[in-house]
C-alpha cells in the first residue's frame, strides 16, 4: 500500500513480565503443552543488529511520538484450557519444528482446531469469515500456532482493536529467555503499526518503529483489514505491510533475535505499560480485533 510513513524511532528499557499481571482482574494461563516433534533442522547463532527501514513515501521522525513502548509478550499455551489468575508466564520451553507450510482460512469450519487458545480461550470465537479476539475487564485472549521454524515467514490479515489501553499483537516468540519479533498496535492510535524486537527477553534500545497509512480511505486500522508479515532469515528480519517491505533488521555481531520460532497473536490490556498504550475505559468495552486468515511458511 502506498503512503507509508515512519512515525517513531525510539526505545526504552526492558519490562519485567512478572510485573504485568494485567489490570481489571485480568487472568492469564501459563505452562507448556507436549506436541509430536518433527525432526529439527539446524539453528544459527545470535549476531548484533544493524537496521534499515524501507517503504514508499517513508520518512524518519526526529523525536519519539510516543512514550516508552514497553511491550508484554502474549502468554504461551497451557497444558489445559483452565484459566488461572497470575502473571504473564515465561515462553514455551518445548520446540516442535516442522517444514510443512499451512494456510488457515477462518471461513473454514476447522480453522480453530489448528491453534491453541489460552489466556481466556472463551474470548476467541469464530464467525463466518474470521476469528474474533475479545478483550473484557476480566481478560483478553491469546492464540498460539503450535509449530516452530528456524527460519520462515508468518502472515495474517488483521483488523485491530480500537480504544485506549487496547493492544493487538502478532509476533514470533522463542523459549525462555525469549527472543521476540513483534507487530503491535495500540488502540488509541488507529493509523499506525509498531515494530519491535527483543533478545533474551530484553527489548533492544532505540529499535521501536511505527508505520502509518496516510491514505484517508484506509487510515483506520480498526475498521479495515490489512495484511501483515514477519520474515525471519538467517541474516535478517523483515516486516511487511500489504506486501510492501516496511523495515529490515540486519544481523551484525550480537543482539539479533534468531531464536524467535513460534507464532502468537491476540488482544490484551496494556494499561500497566504506562503512557505507551494508555488506560482502558471499560465502559466502552468489550473491545474486539479480528483475523481472517493466517499463513505459516517454514524455510527448510
Protein Blocks (a to p, Z undefined) as FASTA:
>chain_A
ZZiacfbdcddddddfklmnogehiacdedddddddddddddddddddddddddehiacd
fbdfbdcddddddddddfbfbdcddddddddfbdcddfbdcdddfkbfklmmmpcceehi
llgccdfkbccddddfkbccddddfbdcfbdcddddddddedehiacddddddddddddd
dddddfklckbccddddeehiacehkaccdddfbfklmpmklbccdddddddfkbccdde
ehiafbdcddffbopafkbcbdcdddddfklnojmnopadfklmccddddfbdcddddZZ
